[in-house]
Amino acid sequence: MIKKNMKRIIAALTLSTVLLSVGCAKKNEGNAGGEKKKKIIVGTSADYPPYEFHATVDGKDVIVGFDIEIAKEIAKDMNVELEIKDMNFSGLLAALSAEKVDMVISGLTPTEDRKKNADFSKIYYTATHGIVMKKEDAATLKSIEELNGKVVGVQQGSIQADMAKEKITNAKEIKEVAKITDLVLMLKTGKVDAIIMEKPVAESYVKSNSEIALTSVEVTDETGGSAIAFKKGNTELVEQANKTIDRLIAEGKIEQFLTEANKLAEEVKE
C-alpha cells in the first residue's frame, strides 16, 4: 500500500512539473514576440512655470509644462517611454554626466561653460528676463543698476545668477537659492529685494501672488535662449531632438505649448 501511494505522489509531482514547464514555455513564447519598449529619462527642475511645474491632473500630482510637452514629442518620435526626474536645477548637469538621466530640459541656456560638460540641441525658445519685486516697489525701478545696494535673489546655477553678478556690480548680496518657490517666499517676507527670472516664469508667479509684481525693466541675455542638454558625445540623441524641434517649430507647436502651459500654470496656486 505504501509503495502504491508513493507511486501516486511521484506521478502527481511529475505531472505538476510538466504543466509548470509548459506554462512557463507559453509565457516566454508570448514575450518573445515583442521586446520591452525602451525608455528615455529626462531631468528637470519642476519649479519653473510655464516651463515645468507640478499640477494636479485627475487627482494625481504630475509634472507638466512647456518643456515637458517638448520632451514628450521627442519620446514619441523615438518610439520610447518617457520618465521624468525632478531635482534641483544646480544638480541637473551633474546627473547628466553621471548618466542618471539621458537628457536635461529645464529652460537651460547653452553657455560656453556648460558646453564644456554637455552637448546641446538647437535653441527651441528665446525669452527675455524680468525683475520681480514687491508690488509697492516694482513701479519705482527704472534700470537694473538701481539694484546696487540691494539683496537680489536668483536660482542657483542659473543663467540669471551669472547675469546678476555681471550687471549688478555693487549689490548688497546676490542670494542663490535652489527653488524659485523659495525665492518668491523670500521676496514676500523681505529677505530679498528683487528676483531675476525669465519673463514667462515671472509672469506666472506674479499672477498667482498678488503681493509681488513684474517691473518694467528687462534684462538681455547675449548667450541665447533655451536648449536641451545631453551627455557629451551623444550625437544620436542630439540629432533626434533637433529633428523634433524643427518639426514642432514648423507646425507652430512651440508657441501652442507655451500658451497652454501658461493657462495651466494660472490654475496652479501655491
Salt bridges, closest charged atoms under 4 A:
ASP61 OD2 - HIS54 ND1 2.96
GLU69 OE2 - LYS72 NZ 3.29
GLU73 OE1 - LYS76 NZ 3.24
GLU73 OE1 - ARG247 NH2 2.65
ASP77 OD2 - ARG247 NH2 3.14
GLU83 OE1 - LYS39 NZ 2.84
ASP86 OD2 - HIS54 NE2 2.86
GLU99 OE2 - LYS231 NZ 3.89
GLU112 OE2 - LYS115 NZ 3.41
ASP113 OD1 - LYS116 NZ 3.75
ASP119 OD1 - LYS232 NZ 3.43
GLU176 OE2 - LYS165 NZ 2.73
GLU211 OE2 - LYS188 NZ 3.82
GLU218 OE2 - LYS199 NZ 2.46
ASP221 OD2 - HIS129 NE2 3.66
GLU222 OE2 - LYS167 NZ 3.89
ASP246 OD1 - LYS122 NZ 2.77
GLU251 OE1 - ARG247 NH1 3.14
GLU266 OE2 - LYS207 NZ 2.99
